[in-house]
């Protein structure tokens, strides 16, 4: 069903949602789980191998982890993990104690579904739940073990067919992981919060103008527009399944409500109510965000939508925009930027094979290694060019244990032992006694240009030029998040506002405990956008965001009780 047809509603009608999550990958799914009221406590029967941490948790065992995450993470400086965010490290060690030491201890958490901790929200994603995992080449293996990819409440092995792979230590394929995430949403009853096939095109903060209206950077939004949306969000009821009806379900169903207020009353009451909500709507934020976009339906039909959100969470991941070389000919039809494109080419029988011209892979990371393995497994000759020296200490392969990742070390061995040392030639591959006769590496080489005649010109560190005849080129040198829907593409949110957002070099600057953006109250970021590139640790972002929002709701309720005892109307004293 359409998310919202703007053409079918009055111009002064919109909807307000307490939380809008942009991105339906594991980050967005895990946060939805927590906002749905699923609350973690210390399991009374569990014992954590870290005695100091365990003693700290036992001191407040009656409290949910969401209410003690900050203090516990802050006071346990001895916790270590592959994340710079303390809450992420804490949550990981509670879910997977001593995982980095090779142990598989059970989680020390017990989950309870507490409806009073439910916060209404929507999760907007470009496809079905699972995010970028649906777009990956399905036969590869994940870096992390399958159990590290699981989300709270559903054991990965329980819902995934057991496929023991020699030497892989229970690593999973993208197909298995994407299926797990899709099924997870159904198993945990989160479907009502997810709206698939949605594309966000604009996220802007609304400001009050001198006429007591609201405006974004482009236009003024009528006050009664916001009022109707707020009324719609507040007029909720629970059905027999405990689901919260109202804004979430109405948006999913595309239904409308009509209001009996006169325009004059609506405008008057709307101004009063919005003044209060702009101070702290729902106790969650200090303003409103306008979220615009469209939902893609069958038959390539695009249905636009517009929402007001009290809080926006960026969970878009890091794979939207592939990094480019920026050289001439990079837009030619034989040049690609995804391993998945190689898989599609191999599926077209006859296009690539042992007798075809080689595939050129550019890059020295794991995606490039995946492409090399994929091509060689189909007996397609490979040329492999990369800028680094094979003995560069920054090579990712040197950080991976050989026993866990034998296939990547096989590629690294080829990169080191089968470099092309022969004089320049347009056909550098020739059968030899090498164990991998159809592979040739070009260390310390850079690409100069791609030509329409399927030749690629590369240059080595010694200045020697080589023209390579290829059938396909895969440029796999990294990816960047695509935050085009934010002001200045979100660059002002970075640790260095003068540089584009980069998950490794310039992540979004956040409060390390709440994951709220330093430059924008009410805007949160999690996952690769803040440097957590492993699913193990991005779950900590969900804990941080949920803890922050739940605490603000609690504070707002307490404030309202105090005001009620004084006999004053909330929000009037400051007007």
C-alpha positions in Angstrom: 0.0 0.0 0.0 1.2 3.6 -0.6 3.0 5.2 2.3 1.2 8.5 1.7 -0.3 10.0 -1.4 0.2 13.8 -1.2 -2.3 14.3 -4.0 -5.0 12.6 -1.9 -4.8 14.7 1.2 -5.4 18.4 2.0 -2.5 20.7 1.7 -2.7 21.5 5.4 -2.4 17.8 6.3 0.7 15.9 7.4 1.7 13.3 10.0 4.1 13.5 12.9 6.1 10.5 14.1 8.2 10.5 17.3 11.1 8.7 15.6 11.9 8.1 11.9 14.7 5.7 11.2 16.3 6.0 7.7 17.7 2.7 6.7 16.4 -0.9 7.3 19.6 -2.8 7.6 20.7 -4.4 10.9 21.2 -1.0 12.6 17.6 0.1 11.9 16.2 -3.4 12.6 17.9 -3.6 16.0 16.8 -0.1 17.0 13.2 -0.9 16.0 13.4 -4.0 18.2 14.4 -1.9 21.2 11.9 0.9 20.5 9.2 -1.7 20.2 9.5 -2.3 24.0 12.0 -5.2 24.1 14.1 -4.4 27.1 17.4 -6.0 28.2 18.1 -7.0 31.8 20.9 -8.9 33.4 19.9 -12.6 33.4 19.8 -13.6 37.1 21.2 -17.1 36.2 24.1 -15.7 34.1 27.7 -15.1 35.1 29.9 -12.9 33.0 33.6 -13.9 32.7 34.6 -10.2 33.4 34.2 -10.2 37.2 34.6 -6.4 37.5 31.9 -5.8 34.9 29.7 -8.5 36.4 29.9 -7.0 39.8 29.0 -3.5 38.4 25.9 -5.0 36.7 24.8 -6.9 39.8 24.7 -3.6 41.8 21.9 -2.4 39.6 20.4 -5.7 38.4 16.9 -4.5 39.0 17.4 -1.8 36.3 17.2 -2.5 32.6 20.5 -2.1 30.7 19.0 0.9 28.9 19.0 2.8 32.1 22.5 2.0 33.1 24.4 1.7 29.8 26.1 5.1 30.1 27.3 4.7 33.7 28.4 1.1 33.1 30.3 1.8 29.9 31.8 5.0 31.4 33.1 3.2 34.5 34.6 0.2 32.8 37.6 1.6 31.0 39.1 -1.9 30.9 36.5 -3.1 28.3 38.1 -3.5 24.9 36.7 -4.1 21.4 37.0 -3.2 17.8 34.9 -0.1 18.2 35.7 3.4 19.5 32.2 3.8 21.0 32.0 2.6 24.6 28.4 1.7 24.6 29.0 -0.5 21.5 31.8 -2.3 23.2 29.7 -2.8 26.4 26.7 -4.2 24.5 28.9 -6.5 22.5 30.5 -8.0 25.6 27.1 -8.6 27.1 25.8 -10.3 24.0 29.1 -12.2 23.1 31.3 -12.4 26.2 35.0 -12.8 25.4 34.2 -13.4 21.7 37.5 -12.0 20.5 39.4 -14.6 22.6 37.7 -17.3 20.7 35.1 -18.3 23.3 31.4 -18.8 22.6 29.8 -17.9 25.9 26.1 -17.4 26.0 24.7 -13.9 26.3 24.2 -12.6 29.9 21.1 -10.7 28.9 17.4 -11.5 29.5 14.9 -9.8 27.3 11.4 -8.7 28.4 8.7 -7.1 26.3 7.6 -4.1 28.2 4.9 -2.1 26.4 5.5 1.0 28.6 8.9 1.3 26.9 7.4 1.3 23.4 8.1 4.4 21.4 6.1 4.8 18.1 8.5 4.9 15.1 8.8 4.2 11.4 11.7 2.5 9.6 12.1 3.6 5.9 14.2 1.4 3.7 14.9 1.2 0.0 14.1 -2.5 -0.2 13.0 -5.3 2.1 14.5 -5.4 5.6 18.2 -6.3 5.5 19.6 -3.2 3.8 22.7 -3.6 1.7 22.9 -7.4 2.4 20.4 -8.0 -0.3 22.7 -6.3 -2.9 25.8 -8.3 -2.1 27.2 -11.2 -4.2 25.5 -14.1 -2.6 28.2 -16.8 -2.7 30.9 -14.9 -0.7 31.5 -15.5 3.0 31.1 -12.8 5.7 34.1 -11.5 7.6 32.3 -12.1 10.9 31.0 -15.5 12.1 27.4 -16.1 11.5 26.5 -15.9 15.2 28.1 -12.5 15.4 25.7 -11.3 12.7 22.6 -12.2 14.7 20.3 -9.7 16.4 18.8 -9.9 20.0 16.0 -12.4 20.5 16.5 -14.8 17.5 19.4 -17.2 17.4 21.1 -17.2 14.0 21.6 -21.0 14.0 18.0 -21.7 14.9 16.6 -20.1 11.8 19.4 -20.7 9.3 20.1 -24.2 7.8 23.3 -25.5 9.3 26.0 -25.4 6.6 29.4 -26.3 8.0 32.2 -25.1 5.7 35.7 -26.5 6.1 38.0 -23.8 7.4 35.3 -21.1 7.5 34.4 -21.5 11.2 30.7 -21.0 10.7 31.0 -17.8 8.5 27.9 -17.1 6.6 27.0 -16.0 3.0 25.2 -12.7 2.3 22.2 -14.7 1.1 21.9 -16.4 4.5 22.3 -13.2 6.4 19.8 -11.2 4.3 17.3 -14.0 4.7 17.9 -14.0 8.5 17.3 -10.2 8.8 14.1 -10.4 6.7 12.7 -13.2 8.7 13.8 -11.6 12.0 11.4 -8.6 11.4 8.5 -11.1 10.9 9.4 -13.3 13.9 9.7 -10.4 16.3 6.5 -8.7 15.0 8.1 -5.6 13.8 6.5 -5.4 10.4 4.1 -2.6 11.4 7.0 -0.3 11.8 8.7 -1.0 8.4 7.8 0.7 5.2 9.7 -0.9 2.3 10.8 0.5 -1.1 11.0 4.1 0.3 13.5 6.7 -0.9 14.2 9.7 1.3 15.0 12.8 -0.7 15.0 15.6 1.9 15.4 15.9 5.7 15.2 19.4 7.0 14.8 20.9 10.5 11.8 23.2 10.9 12.2 26.6 12.5 9.7 29.1 13.9 9.5 32.3 12.0 8.4 35.7 13.2 4.7 35.0 12.3 4.7 31.9 14.6 4.7 29.6 11.6 7.3 26.9 10.9 9.7 27.1 8.0 12.5 25.0 6.6 15.2 26.2 4.3 12.9 26.3 1.3 9.4 27.2 2.3 7.0 28.0 5.1 4.9 25.2 6.6 1.4 26.2 7.8 0.9 25.9 11.6 -2.4 24.0 11.3 -0.5 21.5 9.1 1.7 20.6 12.0 -1.2 20.6 14.4 -3.2 18.1 12.4 -0.2 15.8 12.2 0.4 16.1 15.9 -3.3 15.4 16.7 -3.1 12.3 14.4 -0.1 11.0 16.2 -1.6 11.5 19.6 -5.0 9.8 18.7 -3.7 6.3 19.1 -5.3 3.1 20.5 -4.1 -0.4 21.1 -5.6 -3.3 19.3 -5.9 -6.9 20.5 -2.4 -7.7 19.6 -1.0 -4.7 21.5 0.0 -2.9 18.4 -0.2 0.9 18.4 -2.6 2.2 15.8 -2.5 5.8 14.6 0.2 7.4 12.6 2.3 4.3 11.9 -0.5 2.1 10.7 -2.3 5.0 8.9 0.8 5.8 6.9 1.3 2.2 5.9 -2.4 1.9 4.8 -2.6 5.3 3.1 -5.8 6.2 5.0 -6.9 9.7 5.9 -8.7 11.4 8.8 -10.9 14.5 8.6 -11.0 17.0 11.4 -14.1 18.9 12.4 -12.3 21.9 13.7 -12.9 25.2 11.9 -9.9 26.7 10.2 -9.8 29.5 12.8 -9.9 27.2 15.8 -7.4 24.9 14.2 -5.0 27.7 13.5 -5.4 29.2 17.1 -5.0 25.9 18.9 -2.3 24.8 16.5 -0.1 27.7 17.3 -0.4 27.0 21.0 0.3 23.3 20.7 3.2 23.7 18.4 4.9 26.2 20.6 4.9 23.5 23.4 6.0 20.8 21.1 8.8 22.8 19.6 10.2 23.0 23.1 10.2 19.2 23.6 7.7 17.3 21.5 6.7 14.0 23.2 9.6 14.6 25.6 12.0 13.4 22.9 13.4 16.4 21.0 13.7 20.2 20.8 12.0 20.6 17.4 10.6 18.9 14.4 12.1 17.5 11.2 10.4 17.4 7.9 11.1 14.1 6.0 10.2 13.9 2.3 10.6 11.2 -0.3 8.7 8.7 -2.3 7.7 5.1 -2.2 8.2 2.9 -5.3 5.3 0.7 -6.0 4.9 -2.1 -8.7 5.1 -0.8 -12.2 7.7 1.9 -11.3 5.0 4.1 -9.8 6.4 6.7 -7.5 4.2 7.9 -4.7 5.5 11.0 -2.8 5.2 11.3 0.9 5.9 14.0 3.6 6.3 13.4 7.3 7.1 15.4 10.4 9.5 13.7 12.8 10.5 14.6 16.3 13.7 12.6 15.9 15.5 11.3 12.9 18.0 8.4 13.1 20.5 7.9 10.2 21.1 4.2 9.8 21.9 4.2 6.0 25.2 2.3 6.1 28.2 3.0 4.0 27.7 1.3 0.7 25.5 3.7 -1.2 28.2 5.4 -3.2 31.2 3.5 -4.5 34.5 5.4 -4.5 35.7 6.3 -8.0 39.1 6.7 -9.6 38.1 9.9 -11.3 39.9 9.0 -14.5 38.9 9.3 -18.1 36.6 6.6 -19.4 35.4 5.4 -15.9 31.8 5.8 -17.2 32.3 3.4 -20.1 29.9 0.4 -20.2 32.6 -2.2 -19.3 33.7 -0.4 -16.1 31.8 -1.4 -12.9 32.0 -0.6 -9.2 30.4 -3.6 -7.5 31.3 -7.3 -7.1 27.6 -8.0 -7.7 28.1 -6.8 -11.3 30.7 -9.5 -11.8 28.2 -12.1 -10.6 25.6 -10.8 -13.0 28.1 -11.0 -15.9 29.0 -14.5 -15.0 25.4 -15.6 -15.0 25.1 -14.5 -18.6 26.4 -17.6 -20.3 29.2 -17.0 -22.8 30.0 -13.4 -21.8 32.9 -14.4 -19.4 34.8 -17.6 -19.4 38.3 -19.2 -19.7 38.7 -18.0 -23.3 37.5 -14.4 -22.7 39.8 -11.5 -22.2 40.8 -11.0 -18.6 38.8 -9.1 -16.0 40.7 -6.2 -14.5 40.2 -5.8 -10.7 41.4 -2.5 -9.2 41.9 -2.3 -5.4 43.6 -4.1 -2.6 40.8 -4.6 -0.1 38.5 -7.5 0.7 35.9 -6.6 -2.0 38.7 -6.7 -4.6 39.8 -10.1 -3.1 36.2 -11.3 -3.4 36.1 -10.4 -7.0 39.4 -12.2 -7.7 38.1 -15.3 -6.0 34.8 -15.2 -7.8 36.4 -14.8 -11.3 39.0 -17.5 -10.7 36.3 -19.9 -9.4 34.7 -19.5 -12.8 38.0 -20.0 -14.6 38.0 -16.4 -15.8 41.5 -14.9 -16.1 42.3 -12.0 -13.8 44.5 -8.9 -13.8 44.8 -7.3 -10.4 46.1 -3.7 -10.1 46.5 -1.8 -6.9 48.5 1.2 -5.6 50.0 -0.3 -2.5 53.2 -2.4 -2.2 52.5 -6.0 -1.2 54.6 -5.5 2.0 52.6 -2.4 3.0 51.8 -2.9 6.8 48.3 -1.4 6.1 47.3 -4.4 4.0 44.0 -5.7 5.4 45.1 -9.3 4.9 47.8 -9.0 7.5 45.1 -8.3 10.1 43.2 -11.5 9.4 44.1 -14.9 11.0 45.0 -17.5 8.4 42.9 -20.2 10.0 39.8 -18.2 9.8 40.3 -16.6 6.4 42.3 -19.0 4.2 40.8 -17.8 1.0 41.9 -14.2 1.6 45.4 -15.3 2.4 45.4 -17.3 -0.8 44.7 -14.1 -2.7 47.3 -12.2 -0.7 49.8 -15.0 -1.6 49.0 -14.5 -5.3 49.3 -10.8 -5.0 52.8 -11.2 -3.6 54.1 -14.1 -5.7 52.5 -13.6 -9.1 53.3 -9.9 -10.0 54.1 -9.2 -13.6 57.8 -8.6 -13.9 58.0 -9.1 -17.7 58.6 -6.3 -20.2 55.4 -4.3 -21.1 53.0 -6.2 -23.2 49.3 -5.9 -24.2 48.8 -9.5 -23.2 50.6 -10.2 -19.9 49.0 -13.5 -19.1 50.6 -16.7 -20.3 50.4 -20.2 -18.9 53.2 -21.1 -16.6 54.0 -23.5 -13.8 52.4 -21.2 -11.3 49.6 -22.8 -9.2 47.4 -19.9 -10.4 48.3 -19.5 -14.1 45.3 -17.3 -14.8 46.1 -14.5 -12.3 48.6 -11.7 -12.6 49.1 -8.8 -10.1 50.3 -5.3 -10.7 51.5 -3.9 -7.3 52.2 -0.2 -7.1 50.2 0.6 -10.3 47.6 3.3 -10.9 45.0 3.5 -13.6 45.4 6.4 -16.1 42.6 5.9 -18.5 39.9 3.5 -19.8 39.6 3.5 -23.6 36.5 2.7 -25.7 38.4 -0.1 -27.4 38.4 -2.1 -24.1 42.0 -1.2 -23.3 43.1 0.1 -20.0 46.3 2.1 -19.5 48.1 1.7 -16.2 51.4 3.1 -14.9 53.8 1.5 -12.4 55.9 3.1 -9.7 58.8 3.0 -12.1 56.9 5.1 -14.7 56.4 2.2 -17.1 53.1 2.3 -19.0 51.1 -0.8 -19.8 48.0 -1.2 -22.1 45.8 -4.1 -21.0 43.1 -5.6 -23.1 40.2 -6.5 -20.9 36.6 -7.8 -21.0 35.5 -6.1 -17.9 36.8 -3.8 -15.2 35.8 -3.8 -11.5 36.9 -0.7 -9.6 36.7 -1.7 -5.9 38.4 0.9 -3.8 35.8 1.5 -1.1 32.4 3.1 -0.7 31.0 6.3 0.8 27.6 7.0 2.5 25.2 9.0 0.4 23.6 11.7 2.6 22.4 13.8 -0.3 19.1 14.4 1.5 20.8 16.4 4.2 22.0 20.0 4.1 25.5 20.0 2.4 25.2 16.2 2.1 25.7 16.0 5.8 29.3 17.2 5.7 28.7 19.6 8.6 28.0 16.6 10.8 31.5 15.1 10.4 34.4 15.2 12.9 36.0 17.5 10.3 33.2 19.6 8.8 35.5 20.7 6.0 35.7 17.2 4.5 33.0 14.8 3.2 31.6 12.1 5.5 33.7 9.0 5.4 33.1 6.0 7.6 36.8 5.5 8.2 38.5 8.9 7.7 35.7 11.3 8.8 32.7 9.7 10.6 29.8 11.7 11.9 30.6 13.3 15.2 28.3 12.0 18.0 27.8 11.9 21.7 29.5 8.5 22.4 26.7 7.5 24.8 23.5 8.7 23.1 24.7 8.6 19.5 23.1 12.0 19.0 24.9 14.2 16.4 27.1 16.8 18.0 25.9 19.4 15.5 22.2 18.6 15.4 20.0 17.8 18.5 17.3 15.4 17.6 19.4 13.8 14.8 21.1 10.5 15.6 23.6 8.4 13.6 24.6 4.8 14.1 26.4 1.9 12.3 29.2 2.6 9.7 28.3 6.3 9.7 29.9 6.6 13.1 32.7 4.1 12.5 31.0 0.8 13.6 31.5 -1.3 10.5 30.8 -4.7 12.1 27.3 -5.9 12.9 28.6 -6.9 16.3 29.1 -3.3 17.3 26.5 -1.4 15.4 23.9 -3.0 17.8 25.4 -0.8 20.5 24.3 2.2 18.6 20.7 1.0 18.9 21.2 0.6 22.6 22.6 4.1 22.9 19.8 5.8 20.9 17.0 3.8 22.6 18.5 4.6 26.0 18.6 8.3 25.2 15.0 8.5 23.9 13.6 6.4 26.7 15.3 8.6 29.3 13.9 11.8 27.7 10.4 10.3 27.7 10.8 9.5 31.4 12.1 13.0 32.2 9.2 14.6 30.3 6.6 12.5 32.2 8.2 13.4 35.5 8.1 17.1 34.5 4.5 16.9 33.6 3.6 15.4 37.0 5.4 18.3 38.8 3.7 20.9 36.7 0.3 19.2 37.2 0.8 19.4 41.0 1.5 23.1 40.7 -1.8 23.5 38.8 -0.2 25.0 35.8 -0.7 24.0 32.2 2.4 22.5 30.6 4.4 24.8 28.5 2.4 28.0 29.2 4.8 29.5 31.8 7.4 30.3 29.1 5.1 31.9 26.6 
